[in-house]
Amino acid sequence: MATEHQIELMESAARAQEAGDELRGERMIINMGPQHPSTHGVLRLVLELDGEEIINVWPDIGFLHRGDEKLAENMTWTQFIPYTDRLDYLAPLANNVAYAYAVEKLLGLEVPPRCQYIRVVCAELARISSHLLGIGTFGMDVGAITVFLYTFKEREKIYDLCECLCGARFTTSYTRIGGLANDMPPEFLPMLRKFLAELPATIAEVDTLLTRNKIFLDRTRDIGVLTKEQAVDFGITGPILRATGIEWDLRKAHPYGGYEKFDFDVPVGSVGDCYDRYLCRMEEMRQSIRIIQQAIDNMPGGAWNAPEAKIVLPEKKAVLTKMEELIHHFINVTEGLNAPSGEVYFSAENPKGELGFYIVSRGGGTPHRLKIRAPSFVNLQALPVMAKGHMISDLVAILASLDFVMGECDR
Amino acid sequence: MTPSQAVEQLRQRFGDAVNVPVLFRGETSVRVAREKIVEACRFLKWECGFDMLTDLAGVDNYGTEPRFEVVYHLYSMTNRCCLRVKVPVTEDDMTIDTVTGIWAAADWHEREAFDMFGLKFRGHPNLKRILMWDGYPYFPLRKEFPLAGMDAELRDPESGAGRVEVAPMLGGPFVPGQGSPSSILREPQQVDTIAEEQEKLAHPNKKESV
C-alpha cells in the first residue's frame, strides 16, 4: 500500500510540474482586504501575482477617512484634542502630547518642567503600549500566537495606568494647550513603578519566544528589505528608518519637551528587514523603561500648567469665586484661546514615526489649516518597494513589521 | 548648511523667482514661483542636502489672491535642519509640476493634495483620488465645502448603499430636539412597531386589547 501511495504522489507531482510550465508567467490580480486580519484595520491591497510571487502591490487607503483636518478648521484649538486620540489609536497619549506641543510652539509658550516630565512619561508609556501590540500581532501574523497573549497582558496594565491618570483607558485626551487636564493622582506613581518592575520580565519572555526562534527568523530575515537611500527617499521615519541603519530619532536630533535631559540610546538596525524592525522595537521598549525611570526619579514639583491665564483654564474653585477667572474661563471656552497669526510645523517622535502638525493660523480661536503628517501614511507608501519579488505569506510579515494604524493613515 | 544659507544660495541661483525668507518661531519659510519649483527642489536636494521630503500640504487661502498654496517641508538628514518652501497657485490655473521625480515620498502627498483641493500635479504618474473614492465630485478641504458635507453618489450605486447625505450639524439621529418624534420612533426598527407606536400616540386613552 505504501509503495502505491508513493507512486500516486509522484504522478501528481509530475502533473503539477506540467501544469506549472504552462501557467508560468501568467499574471493574476487578486484583492486583499479591506477586511483581512493581517491588514490591521481597513487597508485594501491589490496584488499582481505570478503564482505566489508578488509582481506589484497597490495599496488602496481611505476607508477610515473622517476628515479630521476639515473638522479642525471648524473648532477651537482645545476642542481638537479628542480628535488626536483617534489618529494613532494605539498610542493616544503620544498624539495628545504632540498636538499640545505643536499649538504651544505656535503660541510661543513653554510649559513648566513638571508638565514636561509627565508628558514624557505619557509619550513613553504610549510607545511601550504601541510596540507591545505591534510585536504581539507581528508574532501572531507569522504564526506565534503565544507572544500576543503575553504582550496583551502587559498592555492591559498600561490601560489601567491611563485610567488612573486621566479617567479614560483608550481615548485619553489628557493634555491641554499649556498644560494637562489634571495633575498625576497620588496613586499613579506607585502603580507605574510596579508596572516598570514587571515589564522587563515580559520583554524577556517575548525575547525568548521570538528572537532566536527558527521559524520567526526564517519568516522575517531578509524579508522586505529597505535600504537607507530608499527609506530617506520615501520619507520613512521611526523604527522602520532606524532599522535601515540611520540613527535618527527626533528626541535626539531635535529634542523637545525636555528630552535633552534624559539619558537613553537610539537602537539602529543594519539590514533594514522585518527582523531588524522587530529588534529595534524591542530595544526601544527597554529604552522607554529607562526614560520613564529617570522621569520618576527626577519628577519636579510645582505647577503642572503654564501660568498663562488667557490660555490655560483657571481652577474651577477660582472660577466660582473670582471675577477675573470667571471672565478668562468664559472667553477661553466660548471663543478659544487667541493664537497669533503665523505658521509652524512641529513634529514629535511617536511610536510609529514622525507625527507632524503643520498649523496655519490667521489669529483667533481656530486653525486656518491643520495638516497632520501621519507616519503611517508615509511609511505605507514604501510597501510596493518592500514587497516586490516576495511571496504572499511574506507580505503578511512585511505588513506586520510596518506596524501601521489606519486611523492615522486615513485621518 | 543652515536653512538661511540654503535660501541665500537659492536666491542667487533663481533671482526674483525666490522671495525673501520669513522667520517665525525658528522656522524658515521661503516662497518660490510656480514655474521654478522643480528646478528649485532639485537644487535644494542635490546642492543643499535636503534629501527628505517630510510633508507636502495644500492650503486654501480663500479670499486672497492667489488662492491656493502648496507647502513643502524639506529635511536634511546630513545637516539636521528643516526648510519650508511655499508655492502660490491661482484658482484659474491649478496646475503645478510634480516633484515625484525628486522625492518618491511626494507621490501620495500630491495625490492627497489633489484629492482635497483639486490641485493638478503635472507629470504625476498616478494622479487619482486617495482618501475619497474615485468619482467623488467635490474637493472637501476647500473653504467653500461645508463641514456637513455634500450630497453625492457612492462609487458603486448598485451595492445598495446609494448616496452619502449631508450630516446633521446639531444633535444626530438619537438626540431629541424640540418637536421631534418620540425616542421610540426615532430608533431604527421594524415597520409594524412604528405603526403600533403611532397608533398609541394617536389614541392615547385607548386600552390595549389583551
Interface residues (C-beta under 8 A of the other chain):
Chain A: I61 G62 H65 G67 E69 K70 L71 N74 K105 L106 G108 Q230 V232 D233 F234 G235 I246 W248 A253 H254 G342 E343 V344 Y345 S347 E354 G356 Y358 V360 H368 R369 K371 R373 F377 V378 Q381 A382 D410 R411
Chain B: F24 R25 E27 S29 D51 M52 L53 T54 D55 A57 V59 D60 N61 V71 H73 M77 R80 C82 R84 W103 A104 A105 D107 W108 M116 R129 I130 L131 M132 W133 P140 L141 F145 L147
